[in-house]
Amino acid sequence: MTSPAAPTASPPVPEPWLAPLSSEAASGPRAAELESVVRAVEEERRIRAEDALLLHEHADLGTLARLADLVRSRKHPEGRVTYIVDRNINPTNVCITDCGFCAFYRRPKHDEAYVLDREVIVEKVRETAELGGRQILMQGGHHPYLKSDWWCELIADLKERFPRVNAHALSAPELDHLSRIEKRPVEEIIADLREAGLGSLPGAGAEILVERVRRIIAPKKTPTDRWLEVHRKVHEAGLRSSATMMYGHVETPAERIEHLVRLRDLQDETGGFTAFACWNMQPEGVPEEDIYPPRTTPALYLRVNAIARIFLDNFDHLQTSYVTQGMKMAQVSLRAGCNDFGGTMLEENVVSAAGCFHLASIQTIERMIEAAGFRPRQRNTWYGIEDEREEGAPIGPLTREEGAPAPRSIATGGPA
């Protein structure tokens, strides 16, 4: 049995990060600066990268949660928290990118490598559709032999059989991989997939959008500028995508903020991102576990999540990550900036491969949302409300065409 390649050198492990004390935030040497940034958020003024870093390093968690909840309530005053009935399907686990933080992938010819038969995938989607599912998230690895025609045939088949289930499939690194192995522009790959029925693109593969970090944790993966360029091309093709961040490994706080800056800048340009979600790295059981620090704390998740809600003023939706954080912490995050519970994920394989496994029933999700003081409502990929309990539903976009991107106004955060 072969195993993923080992790194040639270990990256330096960051020093443990200590959260600021509330008393220091209120009366310490940075108190006046913090108050100025807090006031800017309260007055709905856009903050700068240096302001976000100041909040990250010196604001107390209570203040951050209050500000993030304020931003959330402005954007979503109706008191809804949404979720989508969906399923994650990984048609293959074969990958040649060798990311040391991934416990899911297998190299070609590994004893545990697989490619699912079409009939198996169809049955999984059928089960999801029968439960009222609206989305299938399909991602694999960077398979050296599965090309875009394989994906186009699969997506077209599923679209014909299950027209109400959106194919939320592939990722920017996967599209870049297809472009390279087929030696043709990524725009052509996107056009073919769109014609086949691709509805939207997940935000996977972002990790941290800083080259110093990517050279350490994923040196073979699509670089920062290319990740952003693929999403730009996806938006130009009339498709929406989501955005993510995986923190808690070798990045610095300033690099977390740089990641958010790159996302906000692209959203100003295209308006193509539907939502942002972040989670901490799950180091247990990954190929390079020995080079990573211990899993970060729930308090840091709330801090990073709240800062994202405050800084990403042109993103309408912030998803919690109950699969990595657990249901209770996800519930808390609804009062720290999140307005969406993500997907029911009737199946999940990637983070669970690292020993992190928190899936929940629709009933549990709804109970958690209600206990936080919100009305749970089912949505589709484009954040249209498809829930018979909502008066006037369906509300908002129902198709990829209705949900197509519109450039954003930097000044107002609304359509240009």
PyMOL commands that set and color helices and strands:
alter all, ss='L'
color gray80, all
select helices_A, chain A and resi 22-27+31-42+49-58+61-75+118-130+148-161+172-182+186-196+211-217+224-236+253-270+289-291+298-311+322-325+327-333+351-354+362-371
alter helices_A, ss='H'
color red, helices_A
select strands_A, chain A and resi 80-84+86-89+135-138+166-169+198-201+240-247+273-280+317-319+340-343+375-378
alter strands_A, ss='S'
color yellow, strands_A
deselect
rebuild
show_as cartoon
